[in-house]
Amino acid sequence: MSVPRPLKASSPGVRKSMQSNKSRDTKPELALRRAVHALGLRYRVSLRPLPSVRRTADMVFTRARVAVFMDGCFWHGCPEHHTKSATNADYWAEKVRRNRERDAETDRMLHEAGWRTIRVWEHEDPREAAARIAKEVRGGG
């Protein structure tokens, strides 16, 4: 089912909100990076693990072949915090469904290429997520 993308924002407020959405360096992402760095791990930021595939991981540990994705609760359909949009509900439901489908496809492609993926929800405690990442990167995952 293909839902056409609205041509314009439904209001000036929605337009301003959408323009302010950042694709990287969000507060949860920066907190996670600080926590991982504090554990002594070094990583690359916003990198394609597979250069031929247009999928960018938020943190990449090239030697360990671990790609970390920070998923937003709204955009990726968090089972705990995702809320349905009041405006253009069908469009946004389809958008989130496609995002989740693409996330699964990305995980599969990386796995087939010998990579391990870690998905962190934006609401997760950064220290706990960092410990999970460190365990995987250090080979104990």
Buried (B, 14 or more C-beta within 10 A) or exposed (E): EEBEEEEEBEEEEBEEEEEEEEEEEBEBBEBBBEBBEEBEBEBBEEBBBBEEEEBBBBBBBEEBBBBBBBBBBBBBBBEEEEEEEEEBEEBBBBBBEEBBEEBEEBBEBBEEEEBBBBBBBBEBEBBEBBBBBBEBBBEEE
